[in-house]
Amino acid sequence: MRDGGKLMRQKVRIGFVLSSLLAATAPCWAAKNDEIEAFYKGRPVSVIITGSPGSIYDMYARTITQYMSKYIPGNPTFVPRSMIGGGHLVGTNYLYNVAPRDGSVIGSIGETMPLTQVLEPEATRFDVSKFNWIGNPNIANLTLAVWSKSGVISLQDAMKSEVVIGASGANSPSGQTPTLLNNILGTKFKVVNGFPANQLDIAMERGEIDGRGSAQWHWWKFNRSDWVRDKKINILVQIGPRKDPDLSQVPLLSELARTPEERQIFDLFSSTVTVGRPLLAPPDVPKERIKALRAAFDIVMKDKAFLEDAKKLNLEVDPLSGEMLQAAVTAVTKTPADVIARAKIAIGIAKSGSGEKSETEK
């Protein structure tokens, strides 16, 4: 009985301590939530979208933020704003240098921005590691595809004759991927930059270009399912951390490496798939507001209504949290200098043995 009484007294003391801790911390948490609610209540939050209207960037950003509102104290209204140009650089520079750093502006930028920073720092006015990354809704492999009437079935075919490839910009995957393959594997892609992402498919169908330098596999699978079914396009290569189950016969970019050095370069360019179609906030936003934005994003990724809408829009959901995305982006910025130097030569922005621009970039 004495032991039982002692155990009971211990439980009472533990319970008292826990109650005291909860009582002490509750006002703190309540104050933080009150501050967040006071800031966001009735406030419009601008969503800067650097991808073309109607693109995958645009569709993800609009759909996600539509649902984030109800999971943030104060229930702010998210207002999408298109800011395209420069292969996502215009909008990204705005978010870093101009946008308010208080949580009233977030953005959706191109997946190549971390890569662009390490390869072409002179073209950027931002540090991606200082952005506050909120999350990537889907890790999906990129593909290089050509119209079947072009007669090109494999990368080997593209090594024999010129293949005209459309791209949204030199800094986009659609521009970088074919250039990378040209300079490392010897393909003969002629890259034509300047196409809005939502016009590339039309240009292929019209015969203005032979192929598209980059598009997520699920874009073809869902938004151009008839093209896949009728074999109107041929997927020449896929880019990502692993093969997509649907594309088991299509080579993975990293598998094409013939040397360890080539593998390092291909792995660097494959990092864009991890970044995906992200949401982020400018630097220096108060930490508690970033926590609120990230928490809302994470909840939305499991929200049944959101998942139903995403399915209707053919948007796959395989998310990466803001914390994990932050770490992945930071890792890209720490890529060794020798790998960066070789990668710059591979996409034609520097010549071997010099820092000069290639003729195609002047």
Secondary structure, DSSP 8 states (H G I E B T S, - for coil): -HHHHHHHHHHHHHHHHHHHHHHHHHHHHHHHHHHHHHHHTT-EEEEEE-S-TTSHHHHHHHHHHHHHGGGSTT--EEEEEE---TTTHHHHHHHHHTS-SSSSEEEE--TTHHHHHHH-GGG----GGGSEEEEESB---EEEEEEGGG---SHHHHTTS-EEEE-S-TTSHHHHHHHHHHHHH---EEEE----GGGHHHHHHHTS-SEEEEEEHHIIIIITHHHHHTT-EEEEEEESSS--GGGTTS-BGGGG-SSHHHHHHHHHHHHHHHH-S-EEE-TT--HHHHHHHHHHHHHHTT-HHHHHHHHHTT---B-EEHHHHHHHHHHHHT--HHHHHHHHHHTTSS-TTS----GGG-
